[in-house]
Amino acid sequence: MRVNGEKTCLEKPLTLAAYLAAKQFDCRMVAVERNRQIVPKADYEKVALQEEDILEIVRFVGGG
């Protein structure tokens, strides 16, 4: 699996929500693209990650 351009291995089957939690991402503050398609937040619990997936995870930050 690739996450933000870096190769990583899934140690066990995970949903997108579980992966984000394990990597300490706040699901409310990120947008995720999986295999070039935006994943709706409502689907994070339903999406089962696969070794061939390519994820782009973007965090929202505030500032001025």
C-alpha positions, 0 to 999 in steps of 0.5 A: 500500500502507498500512503502519501507517496510512501510504501507501507505494509498492512500488518492485518486487515483494517478499515480506513477508519481503523487505519486513520485511528492507528496513525492518530489522524482525526477523521474529522480533520482529514480528507482521504483519496483512495485510488484516485477517488475521494472517500466520503467520511460516512464510508471510512468505517466501510472501506476495507484497505487492500495492499494495492491501495494508494491513499492520499491523506490531507489534513486541514489546518487553520491559520492566517 
